[in-house]
Amino acid sequence: MERTANAYWLRSPGAGEIQPVPLPDVGPGEIGVRTLYSAVSRGTEALVFDGRVPPSQHETMRAPFQDGDFPGPVKYGYLNVGVVEEGQPELLGRPVFCLYPHQTRYVVPAGAVTPIPDDVPPERAVLAGTVETAVNAAWDAAPLVGDRIAVVGAGMVGCAVAGVLAGLPGARVQLVDVDPSRVPVAEALGVAFAEPPNAQMDCDFVFHTSGTGEGLARSLDLLAADGSVIELSWYGDREVMVPLGEAFHSRRLAIQGSQVGMLPPARRGRREFADRMALALQLLADPAFDALITGESPFGELPAVMPRLADGTLPALCHRILYP
């Protein structure tokens, strides 16, 4: 295995580049991985790219294998699929998922990767980190058979949540977004689609992922009495108005934060992070999730692609990066 690699670095907000990086030797308990695919987690990585991580969240927002610090220079990312080339004999030649940035090769502890099941194509497995977020949100909400559910915001996370919940028996699941081009994605996932004014009301749960104050307000509107909004949007340094007047109290509504950095309280004594990731990869055996991958580019083009993903001129749910 080569002892150098190439990595994408955000040099400063709005400006990224590919730089050579040295690779350490593979030590006991470690493996060397050659990247096959990575993916841009568009919402979070756009905030990082634009330098909009608040100083108070610099430590909280660190990715597991991040180098550098916000706002830059920083090497950031966490959706990586590769093949093991060195280290643990039982992993050699296996495709694995790792929460690693955009880099051609890397060395990590063997426990930092999750083997990809045989029935999950590696090119689809780049979604594992996002589906893991959706699993965590479902654990936070704990919906029941037959519940009425809306997902407001048909971005990468929202579509993953809809895909996970689509299999809940008897549930009414609708994906809500201002962009009607998301209809084919909803159809592929097996859920209904509605623009915000036409969304079905009286929901037991609304998962909010739009990243806008308007989306959060509409999420509250869609709830039945005693219903809950599961808030997955992260707004960076933006302040958001939350409409807590009118019928918020009389209808006993709730807003619950959900974030993948911690396991839900009801699961912490019975599940580990590795269990959650393994479940996410198991769910990705469903080819319906291919609808979330809407674009791809070679690794060498990432410095030119990232600004277009951040400003929306290159529309995508999951944008996959291909490695030589």
Rosetta blueprint (number, residue, H / E / L):
1 M L
2 E L
3 R L
4 T E
5 A E
6 N E
7 A E
8 Y E
9 W E
10 L E
11 R E
12 S E
13 P L
14 G L
15 A E
16 G E
17 E E
18 I E
19 Q E
20 P E
21 V E
22 P E
23 L L
24 P L
25 D L
26 V L
27 G L
28 P L
29 G L
30 E E
31 I E
32 G E
33 V E
34 R E
35 T E
36 L E
37 Y E
38 S E
39 A E
40 V E
41 S L
42 R H
43 G H
44 T H
45 E H
46 A H
47 L H
48 V H
49 F H
50 D L
51 G L
52 R L
53 V L
54 P L
55 P H
56 S H
57 Q H
58 H L
59 E L
60 T L
61 M L
62 R L
63 A L
64 P L
65 F L
66 Q L
67 D E
68 G E
69 D L
70 F L
71 P L
72 G L
73 P L
74 V E
75 K E
76 Y L
77 G L
78 Y L
79 L L
80 N E
81 V E
82 G E
83 V E
84 V E
85 E E
86 E E
87 G E
88 Q L
89 P H
90 E H
91 L H
92 L L
93 G L
94 R L
95 P E
96 V E
97 F E
98 C E
99 L L
100 Y L
101 P L
102 H L
103 Q E
104 T L
105 R E
106 Y E
107 V E
108 V E
109 P E
110 A H
111 G H
112 A H
113 V E
114 T E
115 P E
116 I L
117 P L
118 D L
119 D L
120 V L
121 P L
122 P L
123 E L
124 R L
125 A H
126 V H
127 L H
128 A H
129 G H
130 T H
131 V H
132 E H
133 T H
134 A H
135 V H
136 N H
137 A H
138 A H
139 W H
140 D H
141 A H
142 A L
143 P L
144 L L
145 V L
146 G L
147 D L
148 R E
149 I E
150 A E
151 V E
152 V E
153 G L
154 A L
155 G L
156 M H
157 V H
158 G H
159 C H
160 A H
161 V H
162 A H
163 G H
164 V H
165 L H
166 A L
167 G L
168 L L
169 P L
170 G L
171 A L
172 R E
173 V E
174 Q E
175 L E
176 V E
177 D L
178 V L
179 D L
180 P H
181 S H
182 R H
183 V H
184 P H
185 V H
186 A H
187 E H
188 A H
189 L H
190 G L
191 V L
192 A E
193 F E
194 A E
195 E L
196 P H
197 P H
198 N H
199 A L
200 Q L
201 M L
202 D L
203 C E
204 D E
205 F E
206 V E
207 F E
208 H E
209 T L
210 S L
211 G L
212 T L
213 G H
214 E H
215 G H
216 L H
217 A H
218 R H
219 S H
220 L H
221 D H
222 L L
223 L E
224 A E
225 A E
226 D E
227 G E
228 S E
229 V E
230 I E
231 E E
232 L L
233 S L
234 W L
235 Y L
236 G L
237 D L
238 R L
239 E L
240 V L
241 M L
242 V L
243 P L
244 L L
245 G L
246 E L
247 A L
248 F L
249 H L
250 S L
251 R L
252 R L
253 L L
254 A E
255 I E
256 Q E
257 G E
258 S L
259 Q L
260 V L
261 G L
262 M L
263 L L
264 P L
265 P L
266 A L
267 R L
268 R L
269 G L
270 R L
271 R L
272 E L
273 F H
274 A H
275 D H
276 R H
277 M H
278 A H
279 L H
280 A H
281 L H
282 Q H
283 L H
284 L L
285 A L
286 D L
287 P H
288 A H
289 F H
290 D H
291 A H
292 L H
293 I E
294 T E
295 G E
296 E E
297 S E
298 P E
299 F H
300 G H
301 E H
302 L H
303 P H
304 A H
305 V H
306 M H
307 P H
308 R H
309 L H
310 A H
311 D H
312 G L
313 T L
314 L L
315 P L
316 A L
317 L L
318 C E
319 H E
320 R E
321 I E
322 L E
323 Y L
324 P L
